[in-house]
Amino acid sequence: MIIDWLTGTAFRVGGVGTTWAELLGFATGVLNVWLVARQRVANWPIGIANVLLLMLLFWTAGLYADAGLQVVYVALGCYGWWHWLFGGEERTRLTVSRTGGREWVALAVVGVLLTGVLWVLLDRATDSTVPLPDALTTALSLLATYGQTRKRVESWWLWITADLIYIPLYAYKGLHLTAVLYLVFLALCVVGLRAWRADERRLDRATPTPPGPAPVTA
């Protein structure tokens, strides 16, 4: 079966085995984030393949919230794919924008509630050994993915925060290649943040000044 092959050992380093699911997740993950940073729509189908691999990997490692999160990522991936293509003005391609104040408040409330609910659920209903960091990274990742579907510049800051927690978390759970992958993700997130900021500034300069008299200055 394909699942048996994916969960089989691809190679060993220092006596620690790496599965084919983790190896393929590494490759598709790096490609996905690189495509997002370059605002390529192809990031969405690659990302969907990536999260299906990670779903299998996380479930076998006992990271149940992260495994369940991948199901949501598939739905968000389909939505993001469509929104990047038709979410702009008059159903054109979406452009980079900033997160508004009210949107930040809503994201903060959702993030706190989601983290709390998942923490309690993981602590009481599963054998997870890391319920709080698992819950927190799950909430941050969902908020970041939402921002990514809307091409919000600040989604990169959310990803950076999540990656800084993911790296030691995966190392602790023995997913060493995945920990390295998220270190690469962290570097790519910085690149993506810089690229999206530059694109936002370019769009601002290209926006024509509305007609009318010049504003009166004191």
Phi, psi and omega per residue, in radians:
M1 nan 2.664 -3.130
I2 -1.110 -0.618 -3.139
I3 -1.172 -0.690 3.107
D4 -1.089 -0.710 3.126
W5 -1.165 -0.755 -3.113
L6 -1.124 -0.603 -3.127
T7 -1.531 -0.030 3.084
G8 -1.359 2.844 -3.085
T9 -1.387 2.197 3.092
A10 -1.475 -0.757 3.092
F11 -2.831 2.953 3.120
R12 -2.198 2.469 3.051
V13 -2.270 2.071 -3.112
G14 1.051 0.558 3.127
G15 1.465 -0.086 3.140
V16 -1.732 2.146 -3.109
G17 -1.439 2.575 3.056
T18 -2.097 2.187 -3.098
T19 -1.395 2.851 3.070
W20 -1.124 -0.581 3.112
A21 -1.098 -0.738 3.131
E22 -1.190 -0.697 -3.138
L23 -1.135 -0.828 3.129
L24 -1.203 -0.578 3.057
G25 -1.100 -0.664 3.090
F26 -1.039 -0.893 -3.059
A27 -1.125 -0.854 -3.117
T28 -1.213 -0.537 3.127
G29 -1.154 -0.816 3.118
V30 -1.081 -0.794 3.132
L31 -1.075 -0.710 -3.123
N32 -1.072 -0.883 -3.101
V33 -1.158 -0.634 3.086
W34 -1.075 -0.719 3.128
L35 -1.198 -0.648 3.087
V36 -1.091 -0.794 -3.138
A37 -1.027 -0.568 3.133
R38 -1.610 0.095 3.108
Q39 1.010 0.707 3.095
R40 -1.630 2.239 -3.102
V41 -1.070 -0.442 -3.132
A42 -1.077 -0.232 3.117
N43 -1.058 -0.506 -3.042
W44 -1.232 -0.880 3.085
P45 -1.133 -0.633 3.084
I46 -1.122 -0.698 3.135
G47 -1.129 -0.660 3.116
I48 -1.114 -0.755 3.078
A49 -1.074 -0.695 -3.137
N50 -1.089 -0.795 -3.069
V51 -1.241 -0.498 3.069
L52 -1.153 -0.675 3.072
L53 -1.161 -0.761 -3.121
L54 -1.186 -0.539 3.095
M55 -1.018 -0.816 3.123
L56 -1.124 -0.749 -3.117
L57 -1.096 -0.833 -3.070
F58 -1.199 -0.637 -3.131
W59 -1.119 -0.739 -3.139
T60 -1.226 -0.368 3.127
A61 -1.595 -0.044 3.139
G62 1.433 0.269 3.077
L63 -1.665 1.357 -2.935
Y64 -1.218 -0.655 3.115
A65 -1.149 -0.724 3.101
D66 -1.127 -0.649 3.106
A67 -1.132 -0.810 3.101
G68 -1.132 -0.561 3.127
L69 -1.043 -0.579 -3.092
Q70 -1.111 -0.534 3.084
V71 -1.102 -0.753 3.103
V72 -1.130 -0.659 3.127
Y73 -1.059 -0.638 3.117
V74 -1.072 -0.793 3.120
A75 -1.124 -0.781 3.116
L76 -1.134 -0.586 3.103
G77 -1.106 -0.733 3.100
C78 -1.137 -0.744 3.118
Y79 -1.132 -0.798 -3.133
G80 -1.087 -0.688 3.103
W81 -0.998 -0.846 3.141
W82 -1.177 -0.756 -3.031
H83 -1.194 -0.640 3.093
W84 -1.117 -0.562 -3.121
L85 -1.410 -0.658 -2.974
F86 -2.258 0.182 -3.042
G87 -1.550 -0.006 3.117
G88 -1.444 -3.048 3.122
E89 -1.083 2.354 -3.138
E90 0.975 0.706 3.066
R91 1.053 0.565 3.063
T92 -1.604 -3.124 3.122
R93 -1.149 2.506 -3.096
L94 -1.259 2.543 3.084
T95 -2.010 2.847 -3.117
V96 -1.178 2.470 3.135
S97 -2.601 3.051 -3.139
R98 -1.764 2.741 3.071
T99 -1.444 2.240 -3.131
G100 -1.358 2.905 -3.113
G101 -1.054 -0.847 3.131
R102 -1.108 -0.634 3.125
E103 -1.135 -0.681 3.099
W104 -1.086 -0.756 3.129
V105 -1.064 -0.796 3.135
A106 -1.082 -0.739 3.131
L107 -1.118 -0.705 3.141
A108 -1.113 -0.779 -3.137
V109 -1.105 -0.824 3.132
V110 -1.081 -0.731 -3.123
G111 -1.083 -0.777 3.138
V112 -1.142 -0.815 -3.136
L113 -1.101 -0.765 -3.109
L114 -1.139 -0.740 3.111
T115 -1.067 -0.787 -3.131
G116 -1.094 -0.799 -3.119
V117 -1.118 -0.810 -3.124
L118 -1.151 -0.647 3.129
W119 -1.051 -0.855 3.135
V120 -1.109 -0.763 -3.115
L121 -1.085 -0.827 -3.116
L122 -1.168 -0.634 -3.102
D123 -1.228 -0.629 -3.023
R124 -1.749 -0.451 -3.002
A125 -1.944 -0.056 -3.140
T126 -2.342 3.040 3.074
D127 -1.710 0.413 -3.134
S128 -1.028 2.365 3.091
T129 -1.641 -0.075 -3.110
V130 -2.370 1.004 -3.014
P131 -1.095 -0.732 -3.095
L132 -1.210 -0.926 3.120
P133 -1.101 -0.576 3.091
D134 -1.114 -0.766 3.133
A135 -1.164 -0.776 -3.099
L136 -1.117 -0.801 3.141
T137 -1.173 -0.564 3.080
T138 -1.106 -0.819 3.138
A139 -1.107 -0.807 3.139
L140 -1.066 -0.720 -3.116
S141 -1.151 -0.679 3.102
L142 -1.141 -0.760 3.122
L143 -1.121 -0.695 3.129
A144 -1.150 -0.699 3.131
T145 -1.169 -0.671 3.046
Y146 -1.000 -0.840 3.130
G147 -1.077 -0.610 3.121
Q148 -1.159 -0.694 3.119
T149 -1.111 -0.459 -3.131
R150 -1.704 0.015 -3.090
K151 1.003 0.777 3.066
R152 -1.484 2.260 -3.126
V153 -0.992 -0.704 -3.051
E154 -1.202 -0.180 3.090
S155 -1.065 -0.492 3.111
W156 -1.166 -0.627 3.102
W157 -1.133 -0.657 3.096
L158 -1.148 -0.722 3.095
W159 -1.117 -0.723 3.136
I160 -1.062 -0.781 3.118
T161 -1.067 -0.795 3.132
A162 -1.092 -0.746 -3.114
D163 -1.104 -0.632 3.129
L164 -1.124 -0.420 3.066
I165 -1.579 -0.672 -3.109
Y166 -1.061 -0.697 -3.022
I167 -1.018 -0.969 3.105
P168 -1.213 -0.492 3.138
L169 -1.114 -0.832 -3.128
Y170 -1.205 -0.611 3.075
A171 -1.098 -0.720 3.122
Y172 -1.096 -0.633 -3.121
K173 -1.472 0.064 3.102
G174 1.466 0.129 3.115
L175 -1.605 1.255 -2.968
H176 -1.202 -0.705 3.117
L177 -1.138 -0.679 3.106
T178 -1.157 -0.619 3.066
A179 -1.094 -0.730 3.078
V180 -1.127 -0.703 3.104
L181 -0.993 -0.761 -3.110
Y182 -1.291 -0.377 2.972
L183 -1.188 -0.700 3.050
V184 -1.139 -0.739 3.084
F185 -0.974 -0.745 -3.113
L186 -1.035 -0.784 3.119
A187 -1.132 -0.723 3.135
L188 -1.171 -0.561 3.094
C189 -1.119 -0.690 3.086
V190 -1.107 -0.740 3.100
V191 -1.097 -0.775 3.138
G192 -1.104 -0.712 3.115
L193 -1.048 -0.797 3.136
R194 -1.126 -0.718 -3.109
A195 -1.180 -0.749 -3.130
W196 -1.209 -0.632 3.066
R197 -1.085 -0.764 3.140
A198 -1.102 -0.705 3.132
D199 -1.169 -0.647 3.102
E200 -1.107 -0.768 3.111
R201 -1.104 -0.665 3.115
R202 -1.120 -0.723 3.123
L203 -1.150 -0.666 3.115
D204 -1.105 -0.717 3.130
R205 -1.183 -0.531 -3.098
A206 -1.439 -0.211 -3.124
T207 -1.238 2.128 -3.118
P208 -1.209 2.592 3.103
T209 -1.294 2.271 -3.118
P210 -1.120 2.561 -3.134
P211 -1.159 2.739 3.114
G212 2.318 3.056 -3.123
P213 -1.197 2.648 3.112
A214 -1.154 2.563 3.135
P215 -1.112 2.527 -3.123
V216 -1.427 2.260 3.138
T217 -1.886 2.606 -3.124
A218 -1.244 nan nan
